Amino acid sequence: MKPTTFYEKLPEYEIFLFFFYNISFCKNLLYIILVMKIAVYTITKNEEQFIKRWADSCKEADYRLVVDTGSTDNTVDLAIENNCYVETITISPWRFDDARNVALALLPEDIDYCIALDADEVLVDGWRKAFNSLDPEVTRPRYKYVWSWNSNGSEGLVYSGDKIHARKGYRWKHPVHEVVKPVGVEVQGWIDLEIHHYPDSEKSRSQYLPLLELAVHEDPNDDRNRFYLGREYMFAGQVEKAKEQLIKHLDLSKWKPERATAMRYLSRVTNERYSWLLKACAEAPDRREPWVELAGFYYQHKKWLECMAAVENALEIKEKPMEYLCEAESWGSYPYDLATVSAWHVSLIDKAIEYCAEACKIDPTNERLAKNLEMLQQSKINA
């Protein structure tokens, strides 16, 4: 007797659906493996210390483009030695979006996805395979981006990156803090790859402030640029200008986490620190950063019960959002350190030991934390 096959057990419409969906899957897989082309591109100026590492990290790309904007070191020669396509351009007056748009225009027309990878960034091994599971309908893949690193080598600021995009239908905008904007319909999706940033601490930020001023002049209703400009003024110690821009940002912005951050910045550049911190916590009670900064304020003023209450509100928030506003300090040992001290001052020794042990677990090389834990444990024994 002839055995019954799998297909003979299925009704006709189920056989059709089985083959239809599997053929669609196979088509997508073949497209990704055999057809999809990926380009990695960057703009450079005096990046000789990074360019080989950059080129090595993206060597699996179909096309690697370095667009140099005036290097006086060996950036161009090193890029050529590492088999990258190199173009040299002059952008005057300088602005980042113009340079990136020229670079984008220089990419071949048959590229499917473009990765804008700065010279001080690297693609983590396995990035190319991650595209195998990407829906071809996605035009803007989002990914894990590590922007900074803690002193112990652990990840610092981590958020969802947005500099991978389809070859067509995108254009860079803004003179600085430039973003790649869709021209038409955009489809976002997640891709399981990582880009790591290793910032050059010696690189000058002097051009940022005038370019941000230009960005706000060109588009005064862009709330994000108002935020960036206010922050840059704060960094530069120009507190009155910072206050003006951050207030205007609040008039324009609707995104609560960014509004709360602006309020925290306002607490630093005005005489109303406590009031603005309370407003920040009310604006985004589901974000750690406002609570941690409020706890720090109470710590400075030795208000231990209030400090403990604020930091415990922070520690109840367990899930770290993939946002650029997340601060490594709020997700490291610092809030547990604040909780330790405040618990100690209100005679909650067991709580203090618990918090200090957690701080030591997060930052095991911190000698001060280790000594604090030893002291707390000894004090309990002696009690």
C-alpha positions as CSV (number, residue, x, y, z in Angstrom):
1,M,0.0,0.0,0.0
2,K,1.3,3.4,-1.0
3,P,1.9,5.6,2.0
4,T,-0.1,8.8,2.3
5,T,2.1,11.9,1.7
6,F,2.0,15.0,3.8
7,Y,0.4,16.9,1.0
8,E,-2.3,14.4,0.4
9,K,-3.5,14.9,3.9
10,L,-4.0,18.6,3.3
11,P,-7.1,20.2,1.7
12,E,-6.3,21.8,-1.7
13,Y,-6.5,25.4,-0.3
14,E,-4.0,24.5,2.4
15,I,-1.6,23.0,-0.1
16,F,-1.8,26.3,-2.1
17,L,-1.2,28.4,1.0
18,F,1.7,26.2,2.1
19,F,3.5,26.6,-1.2
20,F,2.5,30.3,-1.6
21,Y,3.9,31.4,1.7
22,N,7.0,29.2,1.3
23,I,7.7,30.5,-2.2
24,S,7.3,34.1,-0.9
25,F,9.8,33.3,1.9
26,C,12.2,31.7,-0.5
27,K,12.0,34.7,-2.9
28,N,12.7,37.1,-0.1
29,L,15.6,35.0,1.1
30,L,17.1,34.7,-2.4
31,Y,16.7,38.4,-2.8
32,I,18.6,39.1,0.4
33,I,21.4,36.6,-0.2
34,L,21.9,37.0,-3.9
35,V,20.6,40.4,-4.9
36,M,20.7,42.8,-1.9
37,K,23.5,45.3,-2.1
38,I,24.7,47.2,1.0
39,A,26.9,50.3,1.0
40,V,28.7,51.8,3.9
41,Y,29.6,55.5,3.6
42,T,31.2,58.2,5.6
43,I,32.5,61.8,5.5
44,T,36.0,62.4,6.9
45,K,38.5,65.0,7.8
46,N,41.8,64.0,9.5
47,E,40.6,60.6,10.7
48,E,43.8,58.6,10.1
49,Q,43.6,57.1,13.6
50,F,40.2,55.5,12.9
51,I,39.9,54.8,9.2
52,K,41.5,51.3,9.1
53,R,39.4,50.1,12.0
54,W,36.4,51.6,10.2
55,A,37.2,49.8,6.9
56,D,37.8,46.5,8.7
57,S,34.5,46.6,10.5
58,C,32.5,47.1,7.2
59,K,34.6,44.9,4.9
60,E,31.6,42.7,4.1
61,A,29.8,45.6,2.5
62,D,29.3,45.6,-1.3
63,Y,30.6,49.2,-1.5
64,R,32.6,51.3,1.0
65,L,32.7,55.0,0.3
66,V,34.9,57.5,2.0
67,V,34.2,61.1,1.1
68,D,37.0,63.3,2.4
69,T,36.3,67.0,3.1
70,G,39.9,68.3,3.4
71,S,42.2,66.0,5.4
72,T,45.8,67.1,5.8
73,D,46.9,63.7,7.3
74,N,46.9,60.2,5.8
75,T,43.2,59.6,5.9
76,V,42.8,59.4,2.1
77,D,45.9,57.2,1.6
78,L,44.8,54.8,4.3
79,A,41.3,54.5,2.9
80,I,42.7,53.7,-0.5
81,E,45.1,51.1,1.0
82,N,42.1,49.4,2.6
83,N,40.3,49.1,-0.8
84,C,37.7,51.8,-0.1
85,Y,36.3,54.0,-2.9
86,V,37.5,57.6,-2.1
87,E,36.2,60.9,-3.3
88,T,37.4,64.3,-2.2
89,I,35.1,67.3,-2.0
90,T,35.0,70.9,-0.7
91,I,31.9,72.2,1.1
92,S,32.0,75.9,1.7
93,P,30.5,77.3,3.8
94,W,30.7,74.1,5.8
95,R,27.6,72.2,6.9
96,F,27.3,68.5,7.7
97,D,24.0,67.9,5.8
98,D,25.5,69.1,2.5
99,A,28.5,66.9,2.9
100,R,26.4,63.8,3.7
101,N,24.0,64.5,0.8
102,V,27.0,64.7,-1.6
103,A,28.3,61.4,-0.2
104,L,24.8,59.8,-0.6
105,A,24.6,61.0,-4.2
106,L,27.9,59.4,-5.0
107,L,26.7,55.9,-4.0
108,P,25.8,53.6,-6.9
109,E,22.2,53.6,-8.0
110,D,21.8,49.8,-7.5
111,I,22.5,49.9,-3.8
112,D,19.6,48.7,-1.6
113,Y,20.6,49.8,1.9
114,C,23.0,52.5,3.0
115,I,24.8,52.5,6.4
116,A,26.0,56.0,7.4
117,L,28.9,55.0,9.6
118,D,31.1,57.7,11.1
119,A,34.9,57.1,11.1
120,D,34.9,56.7,14.9
121,E,32.2,54.0,14.7
122,V,32.4,50.3,13.9
123,L,29.9,47.7,12.8
124,V,30.0,44.7,15.2
125,D,30.9,41.3,13.6
126,G,27.9,39.5,12.2
127,W,26.2,42.7,11.0
128,R,25.8,41.4,7.4
129,K,24.0,38.3,8.4
130,A,21.5,40.4,10.3
131,F,20.1,41.6,7.0
132,N,19.1,38.0,6.1
133,S,16.0,38.3,8.4
134,L,15.1,41.9,7.5
135,D,11.8,42.4,5.7
136,P,12.6,43.9,2.3
137,E,9.7,46.3,2.8
138,V,11.6,48.1,5.6
139,T,13.2,51.3,4.4
140,R,14.7,52.4,7.8
141,P,16.1,49.6,9.9
142,R,16.6,50.5,13.5
143,Y,19.4,48.9,15.6
144,K,21.3,49.0,18.8
145,Y,23.7,51.9,19.0
146,V,26.3,52.2,21.8
147,W,27.3,55.8,21.9
148,S,29.6,55.8,25.0
149,W,31.3,53.5,27.5
150,N,31.7,53.5,31.2
151,S,35.2,53.6,32.9
152,N,34.9,49.9,33.6
153,G,34.4,49.1,29.9
154,S,30.6,48.4,30.2
155,E,28.1,50.1,27.9
156,G,27.2,53.7,28.7
157,L,24.7,55.5,26.6
158,V,22.7,53.1,24.4
159,Y,19.8,53.9,22.2
160,S,18.1,52.9,18.9
161,G,20.2,54.1,16.0
162,D,18.6,55.5,12.8
163,K,21.4,55.9,10.3
164,I,20.6,52.9,8.1
165,H,18.3,53.7,5.2
166,A,17.2,52.8,1.7
167,R,19.3,54.2,-1.1
168,K,16.4,56.1,-2.6
169,G,13.9,58.4,-0.8
170,Y,16.1,59.9,1.9
171,R,17.9,63.2,2.3
172,W,20.1,64.6,5.1
173,K,18.8,67.8,6.8
174,H,20.3,70.4,9.3
175,P,23.7,72.0,9.3
176,V,24.7,70.0,12.4
177,H,23.1,67.2,14.4
178,E,22.0,66.3,11.0
179,V,19.3,63.7,10.5
180,V,18.4,61.6,7.5
181,K,14.8,62.3,6.6
182,P,12.4,60.3,4.4
183,V,11.2,62.1,1.2
184,G,8.1,59.9,0.9
185,V,6.6,56.9,2.8
186,E,8.9,55.3,5.4
187,V,8.7,51.8,6.8
188,Q,10.7,51.2,10.0
189,G,11.7,47.8,11.4
190,W,14.2,46.3,13.8
191,I,17.4,44.7,12.7
192,D,19.6,42.7,15.1
193,L,22.9,44.4,14.6
194,E,25.0,46.8,16.6
195,I,27.1,49.9,15.9
196,H,29.6,51.0,18.5
197,H,30.9,54.5,18.9
198,Y,34.3,55.3,20.3
199,P,34.3,59.1,20.5
200,D,37.4,61.1,20.2
201,S,37.5,63.2,23.4
202,E,40.0,65.6,21.9
203,K,37.9,66.6,18.9
204,S,36.8,70.2,19.0
205,R,33.1,71.1,19.3
206,S,33.8,74.7,18.4
207,Q,31.9,74.5,15.1
208,Y,28.7,73.1,16.7
209,L,27.4,76.3,18.3
210,P,27.4,78.5,15.2
211,L,26.0,75.7,13.1
212,L,23.2,75.1,15.6
213,E,22.4,78.8,15.6
214,L,22.1,78.5,11.8
215,A,19.9,75.5,12.1
216,V,17.5,77.3,14.4
217,H,17.6,80.4,12.1
218,E,16.7,78.2,9.1
219,D,13.9,76.3,10.9
220,P,12.8,78.1,14.1
221,N,9.9,75.7,14.6
222,D,12.1,72.6,14.9
223,D,11.8,71.7,18.6
224,R,14.8,69.3,18.5
225,N,17.2,71.9,17.3
226,R,16.0,74.3,19.9
227,F,16.8,71.6,22.5
228,Y,20.2,71.0,21.0
229,L,21.0,74.7,20.9
230,G,19.9,75.3,24.5
231,R,22.0,72.4,25.6
232,E,25.0,73.7,23.7
233,Y,24.6,77.1,25.3
234,M,24.5,75.4,28.7
235,F,27.7,73.5,27.9
236,A,29.3,76.9,26.9
237,G,28.2,78.5,30.2
238,Q,25.9,81.0,28.3
239,V,23.0,80.5,30.8
240,E,20.7,83.2,29.7
241,K,20.8,82.1,26.1
242,A,20.4,78.5,27.2
243,K,17.3,79.4,29.3
244,E,15.7,81.2,26.3
245,Q,16.2,78.3,23.9
246,L,15.0,75.6,26.4
247,I,11.9,77.6,27.2
248,K,11.2,77.9,23.4
249,H,11.7,74.2,23.1
250,L,9.1,73.6,25.7
251,D,6.7,75.8,23.7
252,L,7.2,73.6,20.7
253,S,7.8,70.1,21.9
254,K,5.3,67.4,22.7
255,W,7.6,64.5,23.5
256,K,7.6,64.1,27.3
257,P,11.0,62.5,27.8
258,E,12.7,65.3,25.9
259,R,10.6,68.0,27.6
260,A,11.6,66.5,31.0
261,T,15.3,66.7,30.0
262,A,14.9,70.3,29.0
263,M,13.3,71.0,32.4
264,R,16.3,69.3,34.1
265,Y,18.6,71.6,32.1
266,L,16.6,74.6,33.1
267,S,17.1,73.5,36.7
268,R,20.8,74.0,36.1
269,V,20.7,77.4,34.4
270,T,18.1,79.1,36.6
271,N,17.6,79.9,40.2
272,E,14.6,77.6,40.3
273,R,16.4,74.3,40.5
274,Y,14.0,72.5,42.8
275,S,10.9,73.7,41.0
276,W,12.2,72.6,37.6
277,L,13.3,69.2,38.9
278,L,9.8,68.6,40.3
279,K,8.3,69.6,37.0
280,A,10.7,67.2,35.2
281,C,9.6,64.3,37.4
282,A,5.9,65.1,36.8
283,E,6.5,65.4,33.1
284,A,8.1,62.0,32.7
285,P,7.5,59.9,35.8
286,D,8.4,56.8,33.9
287,R,12.0,57.8,33.2
288,R,14.8,57.3,35.7
289,E,16.8,60.4,34.9
290,P,14.5,63.1,36.5
291,W,14.1,61.0,39.7
292,V,17.9,60.4,40.0
293,E,18.7,64.1,39.5
294,L,16.0,65.0,42.1
295,A,17.5,62.5,44.5
296,G,20.9,64.1,43.9
297,F,19.4,67.5,44.9
298,Y,18.0,66.1,48.1
299,Y,21.4,64.4,48.8
300,Q,23.2,67.8,48.5
301,H,20.7,69.3,51.0
302,K,20.9,66.3,53.3
303,K,17.2,65.6,53.0
304,W,17.6,61.9,53.5
305,L,14.0,60.7,53.6
306,E,13.2,62.7,50.4
307,C,16.4,61.4,48.8
308,M,15.5,57.8,49.5
309,A,11.9,58.3,48.2
310,A,13.1,59.8,45.0
311,V,15.8,57.3,44.3
312,E,13.4,54.4,45.0
313,N,11.0,55.9,42.5
314,A,13.9,55.7,40.0
315,L,14.9,52.2,40.9
316,E,11.3,51.0,40.4
317,I,11.8,51.7,36.6
318,K,13.5,48.5,35.5
319,E,13.3,48.7,31.7
320,K,15.8,51.1,30.0
321,P,14.3,52.8,27.0
322,M,16.4,52.7,23.8
323,E,16.5,56.6,23.7
324,Y,19.3,59.0,23.2
325,L,18.2,60.8,26.4
326,C,19.1,57.9,28.7
327,E,22.1,58.7,30.8
328,A,24.6,56.0,31.9
329,E,24.8,57.5,35.4
330,S,21.1,56.8,36.0
331,W,21.5,53.2,35.0
332,G,24.8,52.5,36.8
333,S,25.8,52.3,40.4
334,Y,25.0,56.0,41.2
335,P,21.3,55.7,42.2
336,Y,22.2,52.7,44.4
337,D,25.0,54.7,46.0
338,L,22.5,57.5,46.8
339,A,20.1,55.0,48.2
340,T,22.8,53.5,50.3
341,V,23.7,56.8,51.9
342,S,20.1,57.9,52.5
343,A,19.2,54.5,54.0
344,W,22.2,54.7,56.3
345,H,21.2,58.2,57.5
346,V,17.7,57.1,58.4
347,S,19.1,54.0,60.2
348,L,17.9,51.4,57.7
349,I,21.1,49.4,57.9
350,D,19.8,46.3,56.1
351,K,18.5,48.4,53.2
352,A,21.8,50.3,53.1
353,I,23.7,47.0,52.8
354,E,21.3,45.7,50.1
355,Y,21.7,48.9,48.0
356,C,25.5,49.0,48.5
357,A,25.8,45.4,47.5
358,E,24.0,46.1,44.3
359,A,26.2,49.2,43.6
360,C,29.3,47.0,44.1
361,K,27.8,44.4,41.7
362,I,27.4,47.0,39.0
363,D,30.8,48.6,39.6
364,P,33.0,45.9,41.1
365,T,36.2,47.9,40.7
366,N,35.1,50.8,42.7
367,E,37.1,50.8,45.9
368,R,35.0,53.4,47.7
369,L,31.9,51.3,47.2
370,A,33.6,48.2,48.4
371,K,34.9,49.9,51.6
372,N,31.4,51.3,52.2
373,L,29.9,47.8,52.0
374,E,32.5,46.4,54.4
375,M,31.9,49.3,56.8
376,L,28.1,48.7,56.7
377,Q,28.4,45.0,57.3
378,Q,30.7,45.5,60.2
379,S,28.4,48.1,61.7
380,K,25.6,45.6,61.6
381,I,27.7,43.0,63.4
382,N,28.6,45.5,66.0
383,A,25.1,46.7,66.5
